[in-house]
Amino acid sequence: MNPLASYAILCCTSFFTLMNPLATAPVFSAATEGLSRRERAGVAARASLTALVVLLVFALLGDLIFRFFGITVHGFRIAGGVLFFGMGFNMLQARENRYKGLPVGDPPNMDRLREEGRDFAITPLAIPMIAGPGAIANVMILSRDAAGPLGKLVLLASILVVTLSVFGVLVGADRIIAILGRNGLNVLKRIMGLMVMVIAVEFVVAGLKPILVDILR
């Protein structure tokens, strides 16, 4: 397969599994219960836009961040892989992610939600529920793997596409839950957890390989 196509597939699959909109959907549905469809779409749009901006900033400034803190990409790749593996393991066990904020079945006061909808959309919905530590670490690693301007463009396009899909899942959260049910969502969550763990292993191996080569020389 073309390296650029492989990179694009890795970007899309890793971002979708780490942003995990299917796990966020029940939380969003419970937290916005009682709002009109338009109001819920507004909350979803603000959250998705905020997450998009955060990820784009890290995608564009990833190299500067690495240089500023003196971090090597290999070390960051290993640390990110360990983080991803833990997240994937929790997903595989169908556990609630500790970053998932509001519990299902405990919606906030609706008047307060309408007044503070903008704040709720930004945190905890956008950060850290959608653009959490895993997604941010992923975008910084992938930004270093981008092959030239075209690779960077693929990365930015992947972030945009996945963020739009997150928005679509949130807007259709009630319908998705009704179709899949809790059991169906748990099955998908476990599948995505396994994918995250596989990606984590690949990142750790890729990070360790050059370090071990230098040691053995």
N, C-alpha and C positions, 0 to 999 in steps of 0.2 A: 504494500500500500504506500502511496505517496506520503513522505514524512510530514508534509503540511496538513494532509487530511488526517493522519494519525494524531497530530497535535491538536487539531480542531475537535476531534472526537474526545480526546482526553480532557480538553478544556470544558466541553459541554457536560460530559458525564460527571466529572469531578465536582463542578460547580453545582449541578442539580442535586447530586447526592449530599453534598455538604450543606447547601442552603435548605434542603429537605422541606420543600413547601407542603408535602403531603402530611408531615408530622405537625406543621404549623397550622394547617387548615382547621382541625378541631378546636385549637386554642383561639384562633381568629373568630371562628363561628360563635363560640361561647362568649367571647369578650365583646362582640358587637351585636349580641342578641338584642332585638328590639329596635335597632336602627333601620331606617329605610334602605332600600337597595342602593339608592344613590349615595347615601351617607356611608354605607359600607364600602362602596366602590371608591369613594374619596379617601377613606382611611387606607385601603389597599394601595391606591395610587401613590399617596404620600410615603407610605412605608417602602414601596418598591423603588420609588425615585430616590429616596434617601439611601437605600442599600446600594443602588446603582452608582450614585455619586461617590460613596465611600470606597467601593471596589475599584472604580475607575481611577480614583486618586492614588490608591496603592499600586495599581497596575502601571501608572505613568511615572510614579515617583519611587518605585521599588528599588532601583539601582542607587538612587541618592540615599535612601534609608539604609541600605546595606553599607554604603561607604561611610555614612555619618557615624553609625554605631560600630563600624569595624567588624561586621558580621560576614562570615564566609557563606556562600550559598550552600556548600556541603553541610555545614553545621546546621543551618536553618532547615535544610531538607530533612535531616535526621530528626530534628526537634518537631518539625511539622508532621513527619511520618508517625512519630510516637503519639502526637495529639490526635491525628486522624484515626489511628488504630484504637485509641480509647473511645473516641466518638462512635466509630463503627461497631465496636464491641457492645456498647450500650444500645445502639440501634438494633443489633442482632438479638439482644435479649429483650427487645421491645420495651426498654426502660424510657422514662421521660428524660429528655436531655435537661441537665441542670441549668441550661441557659434559656429554657423555654418559658420563663416568666410566669404568666397567669395560668392557673390550673383550669382544666376543662370543667365546666359545670359551676364555675364561680364567677359569673360575669359582674363587672363593676356597675355602680349606679349609672343609669342611662343618662340622666341629666348631666352628671359630671363627665361622662364619656363624650357627650356632645360638646361641652364647654372646652374640654381638654383633648379633643380628638387629634389635634395636630401633635401634641406632645406624646400621646399614646402611639401614634403612627411611627414616630421617630424612635422612641424607646418605651417599652421593650420590643416593639414589633420589628422595626427595621434593624436596630442594634440592641441586643445581640441575637435576636431570634432568626433573622434572615442573613444579615452580614455579620456573622459571628467570628470568633477567633479562627475556626477552621477555614472558613471561606477567605478570610484576609490572608492567612498564611499560605493558602493555596494560590491566591492571585500573585503574591510576591514570588513564590517559587516558579510559577509558570511564566511570569514576566521575564525571569532570567533565562528561561529555556526558549523564549521566543527567538526564532531564526530571522533576524533582520526586521525591517519595517513591515514586511508582509506578515510575518509571524506575530508581531505586536498588533497588527490590525485584526488578525484572526482572534487573538485573545480578547480584544475590546469588543469585537462582534459577538463572541461567545458570551461574554458577561451581559451584553444587551439582550441577547436572545433568551438566556436563562432567566434574567430578571423579568422579562415580559411573561415568561411561562409561570413564574412565581405569582405575578399579578393575576394571571388568568386562573390559577388554582385558588387564590384567595377569594376572588370574586365569585367563583363557582364552588366555594367550600361546602355549602349546604348540599348542593346537588351531588358532589363527589362523595360526601359522607353517606348520603342516602343510597347511592349506587353501590359503593364498595362495602359499606358497613365498617364497624370497628375492627372486625376480624380481617377484612380485606386490607384495611390500612396497616394493620400490624404485620401482615404478610409482606406487603410492599416495603414496609419499614425495615424488615429483616433482610430482604433482598438488597436494598440500598446499603444497609449496614455491612453486608458481605462485600459489596463493591468498594465501599470506603476502606475496608480493611485490606483489600487487595491493592488498592492505590497506595495505601500507607506502606505496605511492604515494599512496593516498587520504589517509593521515595527514599526509604531507609537504605535499601540496597544501593541505589544510585548515589546516595550521600556517602556511604561507607566505602564504596569501591575505590574512588581516587585516594582516600585517606589511607586505606590498606596498601594500595600500590606504592605510595610514598614511603610507608613504613618498611615494606619488604625490599625496597631498593638498596 
